[in-house]
Amino acid sequence: MYHLQRTFDPIPQSVGHARGFVTSAIGCHVDTPRCDDIRSCVSELASNAILHTGGSGNPFVVRVSTDQHGCVRLEVHDQARDTGPVLADHQDTDATEGRGMLIVQLLSDDWGVDPSPTGKVVWSHFASAAQAAEHAACKPPTGPAARPGLPTT
């Protein structure tokens, strides 16, 4: 398993920096069609982290993990202690919040929100198109112990 993480300031420019970081981190480890999905999701998750923690000045952490089969786990750790992202009703054309998480839901194989010691972790999982059915490692982890929060550094 390969893990990389980076801390970002809660400013709008960090969305592009987070997207670039994840693009570099996954590099040639991931099927090309999934790269676009992952880049879109990191943009949405980083935007949410900025929206929910930007006023506090607290940074957020992006962590990306890949395995030997090309599966990717994307995590955004922030210090907001809210209940987590809101998922818009896709039929509500007037909704002003939650569309980003709807995109994450549609593009990833699984996603969720877990509490962490310093706030919360919003994660998404992307199975390799060629390997998902063959390898148990490409299935997302389950249970709170499988998705621990990062220690504060």
Stockholm file with secondary structure:
# STOCKHOLM 1.0

chainA/1-153         MYHLQRTFDPIPQSVGHARGFVTSAIGCHVDTPRCDDIRSCVSELASNAILHTGGSGNPFVVRVSTDQHGCVRLEVHDQARDTGPVLADHQDTDATEGRGMLIVQLLSDDWGVDPSPTGKVVWSHFASAAQAAEHAACKPPTGPAARPGLPTT
#=GR chainA/1-153 SS CEEEEEEECSSTHHHHHHHHHHHHHHGGGSCHHHHHHHHHHHHHHHHHHHHHHGGGTCCEEEEEEECTTSCEEEEEEESCCSSCCCCCCTTCTTCCSSHHHHHHHHHSSEEEEEEETTEEEEEEEECCTTTTTTCGGGSCCCSGGGSCCCCCC
#=GC SS_cons         CEEEEEEECSSTHHHHHHHHHHHHHHGGGSCHHHHHHHHHHHHHHHHHHHHHHGGGTCCEEEEEEECTTSCEEEEEEESCCSSCCCCCCTTCTTCCSSHHHHHHHHHSSEEEEEEETTEEEEEEEECCTTTTTTCGGGSCCCSGGGSCCCCCC
//
